[in-house]
Amino acid sequence: MAIKFNCPHCNKAFNVKDQLAGKRAGCPACKKVLTVPAPGSKPADLEAFAAAALAEQPVTAPPQKEPEFIEFVCSYCDSRVQVAADLAGKQTSCPECRRIVKVPLPQKQGPKDWRQIDKRVPSGARRDLEPAPEGAWDARAVGAVSREALLEADAVPQVKPRRTLKQWTRIGVASGALLVVVTILVMFVLNSRAQSLQQRLLARALEGIDADKNPETAAELFRAAGDYHLHAKTPNVEEAHTQFESARQAAIRVPLDRHSNERECLLTDLLMAQAELGGEKAEVDDGKRLKWDKAQNDLRQTLKDLRVPEARAEALRLITRKLQSKGQAMRARPWAAQFQEQAPELLSVLGLELLQGGHDPADVTALAEQASQPFLPAPASKPAPAPKPGQEKKKIPVPPSSLIALWVTLGKGDRAQTLVEAQAPGKPLEPAVVAGFVEGLARQGNWDRANEEMRKAALPDPLAALVAIAAVAVDSRDPGRAKSVLEQAFPAAMNNSRLHEISPWLLYRLVRLGAEVDMEGEALTLAKQIADPDLRGRAQLAIVRSRLDKSKQVVDDSVLQLVDKSTPAYGLALEVWARHNARYGGTAVQKSVDGWAETERRFGYIGMVKGLQDAAH
């Protein structure tokens, strides 16, 4: 009869002879020792059981040692961690929070000593040595909360795993793209609002302007409007050209007997603005600029409208520098010859500016030769016709100081001396001639000899020569030398008993030079003494511009008191002040502008338009 049973360890089923009941043997499956149970009926066969006991036992393999683990609680996230026993006392990372923790050493389980179980209670007190039932509250666990309870209460911080470099890169790219989109949207909205405001202010400035009744105001407003359209983010060159032409038409309406010098200043400002019309091929193709030939015609016409000789010379000097910065200086050459009576001076002014810009001296020498023709005696082969009875012999005119300065600057002082001797041999030099010599020497950098020539000439009125060499020092970026010269020039002007007879254009130039080298006090004192109201206001305006240029913040309106309100330049002072404050303070200046009189408001609004445009750039 067979005995059927299962291994108590691995539950493997066995079917053995009943003779083996009670016998101990190793389980073939789990290798653990088991005892064959007795059959349920029939008494055991003692002989068979003895035979089985005496039988040779099969050799069983020693049981494999199960891997050992150490379980502990992470000190950072309170999660239970199980690691291999060979990591005891070493450091490893927590699988939950990824932090490095130290694996504790296993505690050795020795025989319990009842005397060392708990010393905090009396020795005769009852001790609970058995574990508490599952789920029961244990007083010994007071102060400790299970991780499961903490998780249920959302009291355990959820530590997210660290992101990889690739993840961070994706986040950075996405954030950057979002930031760019937001920035573009904000800039678009702000630019749209700014453009709309500028258009409204421009319309207010030009609305109902009557160029016939107030041509000075109209000329400046139209010029500023053209400049705004030309320098807009998307230039409107045709509109700018139209506004510039309106400005020219308004300027030439200014009566010569009322504000002739203001008229010349307005045309000069317009000339400088029109120089921005011309551009290179790429700009012309994009519709942002005009071809230089067309722009040159506008410049020629504006220069031709000038009537005062000193204004022409100053305008030609300024426009030549402007064109020189654009590589177009030679376009000014034919303009000098269109004023026959002043051609030698204008050709010389052009030559000096070309030399200053580094042009070929051979080309400049040709200009000097052309300018010298009216001051040379007739050749012997063609003697001058004898004067008629009662008619004086025609005198050779005095060469302009700019021509003398040009020959000296070219290193050909003997040619300058020839012109002087042909005019008045053996006579004292004219102040203009001395001014030309010292200017030429200063342009050569020979300052000591220039000062010596001035002392030798002993001029009763050295102001023209001092202004000439002071201008050279300023152009040479030598403010120290310029200031030294101007410290002689200002007293020479102020102490002159015939100050009212000195050319207001010379005094105007002196004031501007003083403002450039931080001599505003002397410049302002002299500006108030200029007899001509147009150039007095313009000189005071130059000082206002100088002060505003030195400031990078909002300036109060006290600076406007420097300009006489009775002069045409006062409106321009309002314009430059509003422009400066709009650039650095935005629309806050509009509150002041709205309170001005109608004409003043126009200057304020056009100044705000330009200032907001400056800030946007």
Secondary structure, DSSP 8 states (H G I E B T S, - for coil): -EEEEE-TTT--EEEEEGGGTT-EEE-TTT--EEE----SSS---HHHHHHHHHS-------------EEEEE-TTT--EEEEEGGGTTSEEE-TTT--EEE-----------TTSS-TTS-TTS----S---TT---GGGTT---HHHHHHTT-S--------HHHHHHHHHHHHHHHHHHHHHHHHHHHHHHHHHHHHHHHHHHTT--TTT-HHHHHHHHHHHHHHHHTSSS--HHHHHHHHHHHHHHHTTS-HHHHHHHHHHHHHHHHHHHTTSB--HHHHHTTSSB-HHHHHHHHHHHHHT---HHHHHHHHHHHHHHHHHTT-GGGGHHHHTT-GGGHHHHHHHHHHHHHHTT--HHHHHHHHHHHHGGGS---TTS------TT----------HHHHHHHHHTT-HHHHHHHHHHHSTTS---HHHHHHHHHHHHHTT-HHHHHHHHHHHT-S--HHHHHHHHHHHHHTT-HHHHHHHHHHHHHHHHT-TTGGGS-HHHHHHHHHHHHHTT-HHHHHHHHTT-SSHHHHHHHHHHHHHHHHHT-SS---GGGGGGS-TTSTHHHHHHHHHHHHHHHHHGGGGHHHHHTS-HHHHHHHHHHHHHHHHHHH-
